[in-house]
Amino acid sequence: MSRLVETVAPSRLGPGFRWLLASSWLSNLGDGIAIAAGPLLVASLTHDPLLVAAAATLQWLPPLLFGLWAGALSDRLDRRRIVVVVDLVRAGVLVLLTLALLTDVVSIALVLGALFLLGTAEVFADNSSQTLLPMLVARDDLAVGNARLQTGFITVNQLAGPPIGAALFAAGAVWPFGAQAVLVALGAVLISRIALPPHRREAATTHLRHDIAEGFRWVRGHAAVRTLVLTIFTFNITFGAAWSVLVLYATQRLGLAEVGFGLLTTVMAVGGLIGTACYGWITRHVSLGDLMRIGLIIETLTHLALALTTSAAVAMPIFLVFGAHAFIWGTTSITVRQRAVPTALQGRVGSVNLVGVFGGLVIGSGIGGLLAQRWGVTAPFWFAFVGSAVFVVLIWRALRHIAHADAQPLDDDARVPEA
């Protein structure tokens, strides 16, 4: 058992990393359960594509509204305490939703409101959580630490969580959300055990808006991070359009039931595990710029293939390849960002990236809902294919900046580029 623990969480990374990893895996299992249970709950209450897409929008909107503030606060306050408090709030919202389901007073409006509150709380928890790893491990161990966190994310959030959530939902709508409440609360307890080095700005004399602007200026002045933010924003418009109606696509186009919908995420997680196994070899033989280019081509072709097929047997391998791409892209981008950004700016730069991620998703989900309502559930996938193809052409040359992301690593005294 000790050998397994050492393999998964090497002792050189420290006890703090092990607490972080355990908390991340528990919380991600709860969130993975909700990945399937949330859309299934919404779909059980309405078949209107606009309302189904609205559920995705309300989960993706909070990072756009509050992400910058979350980043500025995480650079000012105790990051561990932020995660603990906000995760306990999330657990409370889930308990209330569970009670509403148990007493049969649930409505589509109540569910949409709960999704918005959960998404808002998650903004502050996730932003602060992402700043913890660089404070706990050495710079050279960031890739290992991120790979372990991503492996846990894939295994429990993407692989185990969705089919468990779908199975629990099939047994009774109350079960998945009650289970998620318990897991998120336990994750908060584990985070509370971490000891962080001092990082609070005790006598902050600037306004939060100044801090936020500082983060934007830094991103604008760093070519690799700026390119990552621009890329994820543009591609999440197309991704958000297609994935916002994924539950309808799976049930109406592919003919999958509740558990089958959960298995889509499981298949993507298997692809992510394959990406995990190959990641070291890939990064030794392919430059970061080329790696990003290949990934964007894969994502573009994924939308085309899903728009064309009506067979679950054909769609499953497509989701498998997409899962590998998503892991490789995600691990590479977060490692580039964490290595480049000074500790004092991790929260704010992370929040700028978060706004790019969810700004694209919000715009895309609105487009996807309208397209699906007017032309059917495949229309968002056709939009995603055409839009992605155009974005690949426009951003192709700019991806060369990522290949030089580690050429001049920055330290905590790195200056913020002037406006």
C-alpha positions, 0 to 999 in steps of 0.5 A: 500500500505504501508503495502505491501511495509513493507512486501516486504521490511521491514523498518528495512532493510533501504532505501538503500535496497529498492532502491536496490530491486526496481533497481534489479526488474526493471533490472531483468524484462528487462533481463527476456524479453531477456531470451526468445527474445535473443534465439528466435532472434538467432533461427530466423537467423539460425538453425545451432545448433553450432551457437545457442549454440555459442550464449549461449557461448558468453553470458557465456564467459565474466564472465570467461574472466573478472570475476576476474578483475571485482571482484578485481575492485569492492573491489577497486572502488566505487561499486555503481558507477560501477553498474550505469556506466556499466548498462548505457553502457548496455542500450546503446548497447541495443539501438544500437541493437534495431536500427539495427533491426529497420533498418533491417541491423541485421545479426547473426554476429552482434547479437552474437557480441551484446550478447558478449558485453552485457554479458561483461557489465553484469559481472561488474554490477552483481559482484558489485551488489552482494556486495551491500547487505552485506553493506546495511543490518545486517548479520542476515538480509542477508537471508531475503534480499537475499530471497526478491531479489531472489523472485523478480528475480523469479517473474519478470526475470523468471515468467513475463519476458520470456512470455512478451519477447516472446510475444513482439518478436512475435509482432516485433523483435525490441520491446523486446530489446527496452523495455530492454534498458529502464528498464536497464537504469531505474535500473541504476537511482535507484541504483544511489540513494543508499548511501553506507558506505565508502569502496574504497581502496583509496591508493591501493599499490598492483597490481590487480593480487595480489588482484585476487590471494588473493581471490583465496587463501581465497576460497581455505582456506575456506572449505564451499565456496570452496565446493560451487565453485567446485560444481557449476563448475562441475554441470554447465558443464552438465547444460550448455550442455543441456540448451545451445540448450534449444530453439531447444529442445523446438521447435523441440522435444516438438513442442512448438512455441515462446510463448510456449518456453517463458512459460518454464521459466515461469513454472520454475519461478512458481517452484521457488515461491513454493521453496520461500514459503517452504524455511524457513520450509525446512531449519529448518528441513533439514541440508544445506549439505543434502539440497545440496545433494537432489538438485543435485539428482533432477538436475541429474534426471531432465536431464534424464526425459527431455532426455526421454520425447517428450511431453510438458505436461510431460516436464512442471512439470519437469521444475516446480520441477527444478525451485524450486531446482534452487531457493533453491540452489541459495539462500542457496549458496549465503547466505552461501558465504555472511555470510562467506566472509569479506566485503573487499573480497566480490567482489573477492570471488564472482568473483571466484564463478562467474568464477566457474559458467560460466567456467562450462557453457562455457565448457558445451555449447561447448559440447552441441552444438557439441553433438546436431549437431552430434546426435540430440537435446536430446544428450546433455541431455543424456550427462548431466544425465550421467555427473551429476550422476558421479559428484554426486558420486565424490562430495557427501562427500565433501558437509558435509563442507557446513553444518558447514558454519556458525560455525565460522562466519568471520568478516572484520578482518579475515585473508586470508589463506597463500599460 
